[in-house]
Amino acid sequence: MAANKIDIKEEVRASQKLNEADAKKILKAANKLIVAKGKKVSEFSVAVNIKTDAIEAMLGPTGNLRAPTLVIGKTVVVGFNEEAYKKLFK
């Protein structure tokens, strides 16, 4: 993040497991959700309502929030995809 001159306001250690309820709280202040799973990138509009498939996409097989999870303004990004990150940090 330092290479892109991005300040981290809050960091949550991986040992602190975040669940479905935490994912919903994160999305309440968002308009857009981007979920990266390997090369697949999915986008969800969450401005009006939060759909179950958006929440499920954020969670891993254990039911915990996938990492990394970034909140950039009103956009939430879950998972890592280099191309998606490049678009966000232009």
Number of C-alpha atoms within 10 A of each C-alpha: 8 7 5 8 8 9 8 10 6 8 8 10 7 11 6 8 12 16 17 15 11 13 19 16 10 16 21 14 15 19 17 17 24 21 23 22 14 10 11 10 15 13 14 17 15 19 14 9 10 17 12 9 9 20 19 15 20 26 20 13 8 8 13 18 24 23 15 12 19 17 17 12 10 15 19 22 22 23 21 21 16 11 10 16 13 9 8 11 11 6
